[in-house]
Amino acid sequence: MIATYADIWRPQQQPATYIYDAVLVLAGSLLIALSAQVSFNIGPVPITGQTFGVLLVAALLGWKRGTLAVIAYLIEGISGFPVFAGGTSSLAVIFGPSGGYLIGFIPAATLVGWLAEQGWDRNFVMTVLAMIAGNIIIYAYGVPYLKTILGVDWSTAFAYGLTPFVLGDLVKVIAAAIVLPAGWKLLNK
């Protein structure tokens, strides 16, 4: 395993390691919550900054802490904290059109965090591939779920749940692919 950003300053003694990890998980969930507030309502599923937040947190924290940050974020939203897109919350959001995407955040964070631990966040091309893989997982959960919830055909599900998001997600992928490797270069100096 290669160190993630979060591993650089991790204390070596317990209980400090547990406190450090817990603070990072909470901070990661809050970063995802903040990114969700960048929201544009275009239909049944809004365009948000959530995917960028989820995948960036996963790359920064690694698969365990990144996955826990996403789970914490989902628990916060289900519990009534206004952390979902547009300041929404409740279990009803999970059972709504966006629910599949929210659920897909968990395996996406796991994969992207694991890839970061393999060093995929160290150069532009590998970071792009890791982030695209994370987005594909999110779509793989989100689009079929949206299709089922809305009771529409595949063409309509793709029109509502994939097509409007591809360009924006590519921009987010490129932003992450610039930021993450650049940060490693600065740290190595």
MODELLER restraints for C-alpha pairs under 7 A, 6 or more apart:
rsr = mdl.restraints
at = mdl.atoms
rsr.add(forms.Gaussian(group=physical.xy_distance, feature=features.Distance(at['CA:1:A'], at['CA:117:A']), mean=5.47, stdev=0.5))
rsr.add(forms.Gaussian(group=physical.xy_distance, feature=features.Distance(at['CA:1:A'], at['CA:118:A']), mean=5.94, stdev=0.5))
rsr.add(forms.Gaussian(group=physical.xy_distance, feature=features.Distance(at['CA:2:A'], at['CA:117:A']), mean=4.93, stdev=0.5))
rsr.add(forms.Gaussian(group=physical.xy_distance, feature=features.Distance(at['CA:2:A'], at['CA:118:A']), mean=5.66, stdev=0.5))
rsr.add(forms.Gaussian(group=physical.xy_distance, feature=features.Distance(at['CA:2:A'], at['CA:119:A']), mean=6.04, stdev=0.5))
rsr.add(forms.Gaussian(group=physical.xy_distance, feature=features.Distance(at['CA:3:A'], at['CA:117:A']), mean=6.11, stdev=0.5))
rsr.add(forms.Gaussian(group=physical.xy_distance, feature=features.Distance(at['CA:4:A'], at['CA:60:A']), mean=5.90, stdev=0.5))
rsr.add(forms.Gaussian(group=physical.xy_distance, feature=features.Distance(at['CA:4:A'], at['CA:61:A']), mean=6.18, stdev=0.5))
rsr.add(forms.Gaussian(group=physical.xy_distance, feature=features.Distance(at['CA:4:A'], at['CA:62:A']), mean=6.00, stdev=0.5))
rsr.add(forms.Gaussian(group=physical.xy_distance, feature=features.Distance(at['CA:4:A'], at['CA:116:A']), mean=6.58, stdev=0.5))
rsr.add(forms.Gaussian(group=physical.xy_distance, feature=features.Distance(at['CA:4:A'], at['CA:117:A']), mean=5.94, stdev=0.5))
rsr.add(forms.Gaussian(group=physical.xy_distance, feature=features.Distance(at['CA:5:A'], at['CA:60:A']), mean=5.16, stdev=0.5))
rsr.add(forms.Gaussian(group=physical.xy_distance, feature=features.Distance(at['CA:5:A'], at['CA:61:A']), mean=6.52, stdev=0.5))
rsr.add(forms.Gaussian(group=physical.xy_distance, feature=features.Distance(at['CA:6:A'], at['CA:60:A']), mean=6.00, stdev=0.5))
rsr.add(forms.Gaussian(group=physical.xy_distance, feature=features.Distance(at['CA:6:A'], at['CA:61:A']), mean=5.11, stdev=0.5))
rsr.add(forms.Gaussian(group=physical.xy_distance, feature=features.Distance(at['CA:10:A'], at['CA:17:A']), mean=6.48, stdev=0.5))
rsr.add(forms.Gaussian(group=physical.xy_distance, feature=features.Distance(at['CA:10:A'], at['CA:20:A']), mean=6.76, stdev=0.5))
rsr.add(forms.Gaussian(group=physical.xy_distance, feature=features.Distance(at['CA:11:A'], at['CA:17:A']), mean=5.42, stdev=0.5))
rsr.add(forms.Gaussian(group=physical.xy_distance, feature=features.Distance(at['CA:21:A'], at['CA:65:A']), mean=6.96, stdev=0.5))
rsr.add(forms.Gaussian(group=physical.xy_distance, feature=features.Distance(at['CA:25:A'], at['CA:65:A']), mean=5.68, stdev=0.5))
rsr.add(forms.Gaussian(group=physical.xy_distance, feature=features.Distance(at['CA:25:A'], at['CA:66:A']), mean=6.91, stdev=0.5))
rsr.add(forms.Gaussian(group=physical.xy_distance, feature=features.Distance(at['CA:25:A'], at['CA:68:A']), mean=6.24, stdev=0.5))
rsr.add(forms.Gaussian(group=physical.xy_distance, feature=features.Distance(at['CA:25:A'], at['CA:69:A']), mean=4.52, stdev=0.5))
rsr.add(forms.Gaussian(group=physical.xy_distance, feature=features.Distance(at['CA:26:A'], at['CA:69:A']), mean=6.28, stdev=0.5))
rsr.add(forms.Gaussian(group=physical.xy_distance, feature=features.Distance(at['CA:28:A'], at['CA:57:A']), mean=5.71, stdev=0.5))
rsr.add(forms.Gaussian(group=physical.xy_distance, feature=features.Distance(at['CA:28:A'], at['CA:69:A']), mean=5.31, stdev=0.5))
rsr.add(forms.Gaussian(group=physical.xy_distance, feature=features.Distance(at['CA:29:A'], at['CA:69:A']), mean=4.73, stdev=0.5))
rsr.add(forms.Gaussian(group=physical.xy_distance, feature=features.Distance(at['CA:29:A'], at['CA:70:A']), mean=5.98, stdev=0.5))
rsr.add(forms.Gaussian(group=physical.xy_distance, feature=features.Distance(at['CA:29:A'], at['CA:72:A']), mean=6.02, stdev=0.5))
rsr.add(forms.Gaussian(group=physical.xy_distance, feature=features.Distance(at['CA:29:A'], at['CA:73:A']), mean=4.69, stdev=0.5))
rsr.add(forms.Gaussian(group=physical.xy_distance, feature=features.Distance(at['CA:31:A'], at['CA:53:A']), mean=6.32, stdev=0.5))
rsr.add(forms.Gaussian(group=physical.xy_distance, feature=features.Distance(at['CA:32:A'], at['CA:50:A']), mean=5.83, stdev=0.5))
rsr.add(forms.Gaussian(group=physical.xy_distance, feature=features.Distance(at['CA:32:A'], at['CA:53:A']), mean=4.71, stdev=0.5))
rsr.add(forms.Gaussian(group=physical.xy_distance, feature=features.Distance(at['CA:32:A'], at['CA:54:A']), mean=5.82, stdev=0.5))
rsr.add(forms.Gaussian(group=physical.xy_distance, feature=features.Distance(at['CA:33:A'], at['CA:73:A']), mean=6.86, stdev=0.5))
rsr.add(forms.Gaussian(group=physical.xy_distance, feature=features.Distance(at['CA:33:A'], at['CA:83:A']), mean=4.74, stdev=0.5))
rsr.add(forms.Gaussian(group=physical.xy_distance, feature=features.Distance(at['CA:33:A'], at['CA:84:A']), mean=6.41, stdev=0.5))
rsr.add(forms.Gaussian(group=physical.xy_distance, feature=features.Distance(at['CA:35:A'], at['CA:49:A']), mean=4.62, stdev=0.5))
rsr.add(forms.Gaussian(group=physical.xy_distance, feature=features.Distance(at['CA:35:A'], at['CA:50:A']), mean=5.08, stdev=0.5))
rsr.add(forms.Gaussian(group=physical.xy_distance, feature=features.Distance(at['CA:35:A'], at['CA:53:A']), mean=5.66, stdev=0.5))
rsr.add(forms.Gaussian(group=physical.xy_distance, feature=features.Distance(at['CA:36:A'], at['CA:48:A']), mean=5.53, stdev=0.5))
rsr.add(forms.Gaussian(group=physical.xy_distance, feature=features.Distance(at['CA:36:A'], at['CA:49:A']), mean=5.33, stdev=0.5))
rsr.add(forms.Gaussian(group=physical.xy_distance, feature=features.Distance(at['CA:36:A'], at['CA:50:A']), mean=4.67, stdev=0.5))
rsr.add(forms.Gaussian(group=physical.xy_distance, feature=features.Distance(at['CA:36:A'], at['CA:83:A']), mean=6.92, stdev=0.5))
rsr.add(forms.Gaussian(group=physical.xy_distance, feature=features.Distance(at['CA:36:A'], at['CA:84:A']), mean=5.84, stdev=0.5))
rsr.add(forms.Gaussian(group=physical.xy_distance, feature=features.Distance(at['CA:36:A'], at['CA:85:A']), mean=4.64, stdev=0.5))
rsr.add(forms.Gaussian(group=physical.xy_distance, feature=features.Distance(at['CA:36:A'], at['CA:86:A']), mean=6.97, stdev=0.5))
rsr.add(forms.Gaussian(group=physical.xy_distance, feature=features.Distance(at['CA:37:A'], at['CA:85:A']), mean=5.38, stdev=0.5))
rsr.add(forms.Gaussian(group=physical.xy_distance, feature=features.Distance(at['CA:37:A'], at['CA:86:A']), mean=5.28, stdev=0.5))
rsr.add(forms.Gaussian(group=physical.xy_distance, feature=features.Distance(at['CA:37:A'], at['CA:87:A']), mean=6.44, stdev=0.5))
rsr.add(forms.Gaussian(group=physical.xy_distance, feature=features.Distance(at['CA:38:A'], at['CA:48:A']), mean=5.27, stdev=0.5))
rsr.add(forms.Gaussian(group=physical.xy_distance, feature=features.Distance(at['CA:38:A'], at['CA:49:A']), mean=5.45, stdev=0.5))
rsr.add(forms.Gaussian(group=physical.xy_distance, feature=features.Distance(at['CA:39:A'], at['CA:46:A']), mean=6.24, stdev=0.5))
rsr.add(forms.Gaussian(group=physical.xy_distance, feature=features.Distance(at['CA:39:A'], at['CA:47:A']), mean=5.56, stdev=0.5))
rsr.add(forms.Gaussian(group=physical.xy_distance, feature=features.Distance(at['CA:39:A'], at['CA:48:A']), mean=4.30, stdev=0.5))
rsr.add(forms.Gaussian(group=physical.xy_distance, feature=features.Distance(at['CA:39:A'], at['CA:49:A']), mean=6.89, stdev=0.5))
rsr.add(forms.Gaussian(group=physical.xy_distance, feature=features.Distance(at['CA:39:A'], at['CA:85:A']), mean=5.97, stdev=0.5))
rsr.add(forms.Gaussian(group=physical.xy_distance, feature=features.Distance(at['CA:39:A'], at['CA:86:A']), mean=5.91, stdev=0.5))
rsr.add(forms.Gaussian(group=physical.xy_distance, feature=features.Distance(at['CA:40:A'], at['CA:46:A']), mean=5.45, stdev=0.5))
rsr.add(forms.Gaussian(group=physical.xy_distance, feature=features.Distance(at['CA:40:A'], at['CA:47:A']), mean=5.09, stdev=0.5))
rsr.add(forms.Gaussian(group=physical.xy_distance, feature=features.Distance(at['CA:40:A'], at['CA:48:A']), mean=6.41, stdev=0.5))
rsr.add(forms.Gaussian(group=physical.xy_distance, feature=features.Distance(at['CA:41:A'], at['CA:47:A']), mean=6.44, stdev=0.5))
rsr.add(forms.Gaussian(group=physical.xy_distance, feature=features.Distance(at['CA:44:A'], at['CA:97:A']), mean=5.98, stdev=0.5))
rsr.add(forms.Gaussian(group=physical.xy_distance, feature=features.Distance(at['CA:45:A'], at['CA:97:A']), mean=6.20, stdev=0.5))
rsr.add(forms.Gaussian(group=physical.xy_distance, feature=features.Distance(at['CA:45:A'], at['CA:98:A']), mean=5.56, stdev=0.5))
rsr.add(forms.Gaussian(group=physical.xy_distance, feature=features.Distance(at['CA:45:A'], at['CA:161:A']), mean=6.73, stdev=0.5))
rsr.add(forms.Gaussian(group=physical.xy_distance, feature=features.Distance(at['CA:47:A'], at['CA:165:A']), mean=6.78, stdev=0.5))
rsr.add(forms.Gaussian(group=physical.xy_distance, feature=features.Distance(at['CA:48:A'], at['CA:85:A']), mean=6.76, stdev=0.5))
rsr.add(forms.Gaussian(group=physical.xy_distance, feature=features.Distance(at['CA:52:A'], at['CA:172:A']), mean=5.82, stdev=0.5))
rsr.add(forms.Gaussian(group=physical.xy_distance, feature=features.Distance(at['CA:54:A'], at['CA:70:A']), mean=6.87, stdev=0.5))
rsr.add(forms.Gaussian(group=physical.xy_distance, feature=features.Distance(at['CA:54:A'], at['CA:105:A']), mean=6.69, stdev=0.5))
rsr.add(forms.Gaussian(group=physical.xy_distance, feature=features.Distance(at['CA:54:A'], at['CA:109:A']), mean=6.37, stdev=0.5))
rsr.add(forms.Gaussian(group=physical.xy_distance, feature=features.Distance(at['CA:55:A'], at['CA:109:A']), mean=5.88, stdev=0.5))
rsr.add(forms.Gaussian(group=physical.xy_distance, feature=features.Distance(at['CA:55:A'], at['CA:112:A']), mean=6.43, stdev=0.5))
rsr.add(forms.Gaussian(group=physical.xy_distance, feature=features.Distance(at['CA:55:A'], at['CA:131:A']), mean=6.62, stdev=0.5))
rsr.add(forms.Gaussian(group=physical.xy_distance, feature=features.Distance(at['CA:55:A'], at['CA:134:A']), mean=6.85, stdev=0.5))
rsr.add(forms.Gaussian(group=physical.xy_distance, feature=features.Distance(at['CA:56:A'], at['CA:176:A']), mean=6.80, stdev=0.5))
rsr.add(forms.Gaussian(group=physical.xy_distance, feature=features.Distance(at['CA:57:A'], at['CA:66:A']), mean=5.83, stdev=0.5))
rsr.add(forms.Gaussian(group=physical.xy_distance, feature=features.Distance(at['CA:58:A'], at['CA:66:A']), mean=4.13, stdev=0.5))
rsr.add(forms.Gaussian(group=physical.xy_distance, feature=features.Distance(at['CA:58:A'], at['CA:67:A']), mean=6.85, stdev=0.5))
rsr.add(forms.Gaussian(group=physical.xy_distance, feature=features.Distance(at['CA:58:A'], at['CA:109:A']), mean=5.01, stdev=0.5))
rsr.add(forms.Gaussian(group=physical.xy_distance, feature=features.Distance(at['CA:58:A'], at['CA:112:A']), mean=5.90, stdev=0.5))
rsr.add(forms.Gaussian(group=physical.xy_distance, feature=features.Distance(at['CA:58:A'], at['CA:113:A']), mean=4.45, stdev=0.5))
rsr.add(forms.Gaussian(group=physical.xy_distance, feature=features.Distance(at['CA:59:A'], at['CA:112:A']), mean=5.92, stdev=0.5))
rsr.add(forms.Gaussian(group=physical.xy_distance, feature=features.Distance(at['CA:59:A'], at['CA:113:A']), mean=4.76, stdev=0.5))
rsr.add(forms.Gaussian(group=physical.xy_distance, feature=features.Distance(at['CA:59:A'], at['CA:116:A']), mean=5.22, stdev=0.5))
rsr.add(forms.Gaussian(group=physical.xy_distance, feature=features.Distance(at['CA:59:A'], at['CA:121:A']), mean=6.91, stdev=0.5))
rsr.add(forms.Gaussian(group=physical.xy_distance, feature=features.Distance(at['CA:61:A'], at['CA:113:A']), mean=6.78, stdev=0.5))
rsr.add(forms.Gaussian(group=physical.xy_distance, feature=features.Distance(at['CA:62:A'], at['CA:113:A']), mean=3.99, stdev=0.5))
rsr.add(forms.Gaussian(group=physical.xy_distance, feature=features.Distance(at['CA:62:A'], at['CA:114:A']), mean=5.98, stdev=0.5))
rsr.add(forms.Gaussian(group=physical.xy_distance, feature=features.Distance(at['CA:62:A'], at['CA:116:A']), mean=6.33, stdev=0.5))
rsr.add(forms.Gaussian(group=physical.xy_distance, feature=features.Distance(at['CA:62:A'], at['CA:117:A']), mean=6.00, stdev=0.5))
rsr.add(forms.Gaussian(group=physical.xy_distance, feature=features.Distance(at['CA:63:A'], at['CA:109:A']), mean=6.48, stdev=0.5))
rsr.add(forms.Gaussian(group=physical.xy_distance, feature=features.Distance(at['CA:63:A'], at['CA:110:A']), mean=4.63, stdev=0.5))
rsr.add(forms.Gaussian(group=physical.xy_distance, feature=features.Distance(at['CA:63:A'], at['CA:111:A']), mean=6.81, stdev=0.5))
rsr.add(forms.Gaussian(group=physical.xy_distance, feature=features.Distance(at['CA:63:A'], at['CA:112:A']), mean=6.99, stdev=0.5))
rsr.add(forms.Gaussian(group=physical.xy_distance, feature=features.Distance(at['CA:63:A'], at['CA:113:A']), mean=3.76, stdev=0.5))
rsr.add(forms.Gaussian(group=physical.xy_distance, feature=features.Distance(at['CA:63:A'], at['CA:114:A']), mean=4.82, stdev=0.5))
rsr.add(forms.Gaussian(group=physical.xy_distance, feature=features.Distance(at['CA:66:A'], at['CA:109:A']), mean=5.89, stdev=0.5))
rsr.add(forms.Gaussian(group=physical.xy_distance, feature=features.Distance(at['CA:66:A'], at['CA:110:A']), mean=6.82, stdev=0.5))
rsr.add(forms.Gaussian(group=physical.xy_distance, feature=features.Distance(at['CA:66:A'], at['CA:113:A']), mean=6.26, stdev=0.5))
rsr.add(forms.Gaussian(group=physical.xy_distance, feature=features.Distance(at['CA:67:A'], at['CA:106:A']), mean=5.77, stdev=0.5))
rsr.add(forms.Gaussian(group=physical.xy_distance, feature=features.Distance(at['CA:67:A'], at['CA:109:A']), mean=5.35, stdev=0.5))
rsr.add(forms.Gaussian(group=physical.xy_distance, feature=features.Distance(at['CA:67:A'], at['CA:110:A']), mean=5.39, stdev=0.5))
rsr.add(forms.Gaussian(group=physical.xy_distance, feature=features.Distance(at['CA:70:A'], at['CA:105:A']), mean=6.72, stdev=0.5))
rsr.add(forms.Gaussian(group=physical.xy_distance, feature=features.Distance(at['CA:70:A'], at['CA:106:A']), mean=6.07, stdev=0.5))
rsr.add(forms.Gaussian(group=physical.xy_distance, feature=features.Distance(at['CA:71:A'], at['CA:106:A']), mean=6.81, stdev=0.5))
rsr.add(forms.Gaussian(group=physical.xy_distance, feature=features.Distance(at['CA:77:A'], at['CA:83:A']), mean=5.40, stdev=0.5))
rsr.add(forms.Gaussian(group=physical.xy_distance, feature=features.Distance(at['CA:77:A'], at['CA:84:A']), mean=6.01, stdev=0.5))
rsr.add(forms.Gaussian(group=physical.xy_distance, feature=features.Distance(at['CA:77:A'], at['CA:89:A']), mean=4.67, stdev=0.5))
rsr.add(forms.Gaussian(group=physical.xy_distance, feature=features.Distance(at['CA:77:A'], at['CA:90:A']), mean=5.80, stdev=0.5))
rsr.add(forms.Gaussian(group=physical.xy_distance, feature=features.Distance(at['CA:78:A'], at['CA:89:A']), mean=5.93, stdev=0.5))
rsr.add(forms.Gaussian(group=physical.xy_distance, feature=features.Distance(at['CA:78:A'], at['CA:90:A']), mean=4.27, stdev=0.5))
rsr.add(forms.Gaussian(group=physical.xy_distance, feature=features.Distance(at['CA:78:A'], at['CA:91:A']), mean=4.68, stdev=0.5))
rsr.add(forms.Gaussian(group=physical.xy_distance, feature=features.Distance(at['CA:79:A'], at['CA:90:A']), mean=6.15, stdev=0.5))
rsr.add(forms.Gaussian(group=physical.xy_distance, feature=features.Distance(at['CA:80:A'], at['CA:89:A']), mean=5.07, stdev=0.5))
rsr.add(forms.Gaussian(group=physical.xy_distance, feature=features.Distance(at['CA:80:A'], at['CA:90:A']), mean=5.16, stdev=0.5))
rsr.add(forms.Gaussian(group=physical.xy_distance, feature=features.Distance(at['CA:81:A'], at['CA:89:A']), mean=5.87, stdev=0.5))
rsr.add(forms.Gaussian(group=physical.xy_distance, feature=features.Distance(at['CA:82:A'], at['CA:88:A']), mean=4.84, stdev=0.5))
rsr.add(forms.Gaussian(group=physical.xy_distance, feature=features.Distance(at['CA:82:A'], at['CA:89:A']), mean=4.90, stdev=0.5))
rsr.add(forms.Gaussian(group=physical.xy_distance, feature=features.Distance(at['CA:83:A'], at['CA:89:A']), mean=6.29, stdev=0.5))
rsr.add(forms.Gaussian(group=physical.xy_distance, feature=features.Distance(at['CA:93:A'], at['CA:99:A']), mean=6.15, stdev=0.5))
rsr.add(forms.Gaussian(group=physical.xy_distance, feature=features.Distance(at['CA:96:A'], at['CA:149:A']), mean=6.87, stdev=0.5))
rsr.add(forms.Gaussian(group=physical.xy_distance, feature=features.Distance(at['CA:97:A'], at['CA:146:A']), mean=5.07, stdev=0.5))
rsr.add(forms.Gaussian(group=physical.xy_distance, feature=features.Distance(at['CA:97:A'], at['CA:149:A']), mean=6.10, stdev=0.5))
rsr.add(forms.Gaussian(group=physical.xy_distance, feature=features.Distance(at['CA:98:A'], at['CA:142:A']), mean=6.93, stdev=0.5))
rsr.add(forms.Gaussian(group=physical.xy_distance, feature=features.Distance(at['CA:100:A'], at['CA:141:A']), mean=5.04, stdev=0.5))
rsr.add(forms.Gaussian(group=physical.xy_distance, feature=features.Distance(at['CA:100:A'], at['CA:142:A']), mean=3.94, stdev=0.5))
rsr.add(forms.Gaussian(group=physical.xy_distance, feature=features.Distance(at['CA:100:A'], at['CA:145:A']), mean=5.05, stdev=0.5))
rsr.add(forms.Gaussian(group=physical.xy_distance, feature=features.Distance(at['CA:100:A'], at['CA:146:A']), mean=6.79, stdev=0.5))
rsr.add(forms.Gaussian(group=physical.xy_distance, feature=features.Distance(at['CA:101:A'], at['CA:138:A']), mean=5.40, stdev=0.5))
rsr.add(forms.Gaussian(group=physical.xy_distance, feature=features.Distance(at['CA:101:A'], at['CA:139:A']), mean=6.65, stdev=0.5))
rsr.add(forms.Gaussian(group=physical.xy_distance, feature=features.Distance(at['CA:101:A'], at['CA:141:A']), mean=5.90, stdev=0.5))
rsr.add(forms.Gaussian(group=physical.xy_distance, feature=features.Distance(at['CA:101:A'], at['CA:142:A']), mean=4.09, stdev=0.5))
rsr.add(forms.Gaussian(group=physical.xy_distance, feature=features.Distance(at['CA:104:A'], at['CA:137:A']), mean=6.30, stdev=0.5))
rsr.add(forms.Gaussian(group=physical.xy_distance, feature=features.Distance(at['CA:104:A'], at['CA:138:A']), mean=4.51, stdev=0.5))
rsr.add(forms.Gaussian(group=physical.xy_distance, feature=features.Distance(at['CA:104:A'], at['CA:141:A']), mean=5.16, stdev=0.5))
rsr.add(forms.Gaussian(group=physical.xy_distance, feature=features.Distance(at['CA:104:A'], at['CA:142:A']), mean=6.66, stdev=0.5))
rsr.add(forms.Gaussian(group=physical.xy_distance, feature=features.Distance(at['CA:105:A'], at['CA:138:A']), mean=5.95, stdev=0.5))
rsr.add(forms.Gaussian(group=physical.xy_distance, feature=features.Distance(at['CA:108:A'], at['CA:134:A']), mean=4.53, stdev=0.5))
rsr.add(forms.Gaussian(group=physical.xy_distance, feature=features.Distance(at['CA:108:A'], at['CA:137:A']), mean=5.61, stdev=0.5))
rsr.add(forms.Gaussian(group=physical.xy_distance, feature=features.Distance(at['CA:108:A'], at['CA:138:A']), mean=6.25, stdev=0.5))
rsr.add(forms.Gaussian(group=physical.xy_distance, feature=features.Distance(at['CA:109:A'], at['CA:134:A']), mean=6.98, stdev=0.5))
rsr.add(forms.Gaussian(group=physical.xy_distance, feature=features.Distance(at['CA:111:A'], at['CA:134:A']), mean=6.71, stdev=0.5))
rsr.add(forms.Gaussian(group=physical.xy_distance, feature=features.Distance(at['CA:112:A'], at['CA:130:A']), mean=5.77, stdev=0.5))
rsr.add(forms.Gaussian(group=physical.xy_distance, feature=features.Distance(at['CA:112:A'], at['CA:131:A']), mean=6.69, stdev=0.5))
rsr.add(forms.Gaussian(group=physical.xy_distance, feature=features.Distance(at['CA:112:A'], at['CA:134:A']), mean=5.97, stdev=0.5))
rsr.add(forms.Gaussian(group=physical.xy_distance, feature=features.Distance(at['CA:115:A'], at['CA:130:A']), mean=6.53, stdev=0.5))
rsr.add(forms.Gaussian(group=physical.xy_distance, feature=features.Distance(at['CA:120:A'], at['CA:126:A']), mean=4.96, stdev=0.5))
rsr.add(forms.Gaussian(group=physical.xy_distance, feature=features.Distance(at['CA:120:A'], at['CA:127:A']), mean=5.46, stdev=0.5))
rsr.add(forms.Gaussian(group=physical.xy_distance, feature=features.Distance(at['CA:120:A'], at['CA:130:A']), mean=6.74, stdev=0.5))
rsr.add(forms.Gaussian(group=physical.xy_distance, feature=features.Distance(at['CA:121:A'], at['CA:127:A']), mean=4.77, stdev=0.5))
rsr.add(forms.Gaussian(group=physical.xy_distance, feature=features.Distance(at['CA:121:A'], at['CA:180:A']), mean=5.93, stdev=0.5))
rsr.add(forms.Gaussian(group=physical.xy_distance, feature=features.Distance(at['CA:121:A'], at['CA:181:A']), mean=5.92, stdev=0.5))
rsr.add(forms.Gaussian(group=physical.xy_distance, feature=features.Distance(at['CA:122:A'], at['CA:180:A']), mean=6.86, stdev=0.5))
rsr.add(forms.Gaussian(group=physical.xy_distance, feature=features.Distance(at['CA:122:A'], at['CA:181:A']), mean=4.58, stdev=0.5))
rsr.add(forms.Gaussian(group=physical.xy_distance, feature=features.Distance(at['CA:122:A'], at['CA:184:A']), mean=6.45, stdev=0.5))
rsr.add(forms.Gaussian(group=physical.xy_distance, feature=features.Distance(at['CA:123:A'], at['CA:181:A']), mean=5.05, stdev=0.5))
rsr.add(forms.Gaussian(group=physical.xy_distance, feature=features.Distance(at['CA:124:A'], at['CA:177:A']), mean=4.94, stdev=0.5))
rsr.add(forms.Gaussian(group=physical.xy_distance, feature=features.Distance(at['CA:124:A'], at['CA:178:A']), mean=6.36, stdev=0.5))
rsr.add(forms.Gaussian(group=physical.xy_distance, feature=features.Distance(at['CA:124:A'], at['CA:181:A']), mean=6.35, stdev=0.5))
rsr.add(forms.Gaussian(group=physical.xy_distance, feature=features.Distance(at['CA:127:A'], at['CA:177:A']), mean=5.09, stdev=0.5))
rsr.add(forms.Gaussian(group=physical.xy_distance, feature=features.Distance(at['CA:128:A'], at['CA:173:A']), mean=5.90, stdev=0.5))
rsr.add(forms.Gaussian(group=physical.xy_distance, feature=features.Distance(at['CA:128:A'], at['CA:174:A']), mean=6.54, stdev=0.5))
rsr.add(forms.Gaussian(group=physical.xy_distance, feature=features.Distance(at['CA:128:A'], at['CA:177:A']), mean=5.54, stdev=0.5))
rsr.add(forms.Gaussian(group=physical.xy_distance, feature=features.Distance(at['CA:131:A'], at['CA:173:A']), mean=5.75, stdev=0.5))
rsr.add(forms.Gaussian(group=physical.xy_distance, feature=features.Distance(at['CA:132:A'], at['CA:173:A']), mean=6.89, stdev=0.5))
rsr.add(forms.Gaussian(group=physical.xy_distance, feature=features.Distance(at['CA:139:A'], at['CA:162:A']), mean=6.98, stdev=0.5))
rsr.add(forms.Gaussian(group=physical.xy_distance, feature=features.Distance(at['CA:143:A'], at['CA:157:A']), mean=6.10, stdev=0.5))
rsr.add(forms.Gaussian(group=physical.xy_distance, feature=features.Distance(at['CA:143:A'], at['CA:158:A']), mean=6.65, stdev=0.5))
rsr.add(forms.Gaussian(group=physical.xy_distance, feature=features.Distance(at['CA:143:A'], at['CA:161:A']), mean=5.46, stdev=0.5))
rsr.add(forms.Gaussian(group=physical.xy_distance, feature=features.Distance(at['CA:143:A'], at['CA:162:A']), mean=6.89, stdev=0.5))
rsr.add(forms.Gaussian(group=physical.xy_distance, feature=features.Distance(at['CA:146:A'], at['CA:157:A']), mean=6.42, stdev=0.5))
rsr.add(forms.Gaussian(group=physical.xy_distance, feature=features.Distance(at['CA:146:A'], at['CA:161:A']), mean=6.96, stdev=0.5))
rsr.add(forms.Gaussian(group=physical.xy_distance, feature=features.Distance(at['CA:147:A'], at['CA:153:A']), mean=6.61, stdev=0.5))
rsr.add(forms.Gaussian(group=physical.xy_distance, feature=features.Distance(at['CA:147:A'], at['CA:154:A']), mean=6.68, stdev=0.5))
rsr.add(forms.Gaussian(group=physical.xy_distance, feature=features.Distance(at['CA:147:A'], at['CA:157:A']), mean=5.07, stdev=0.5))
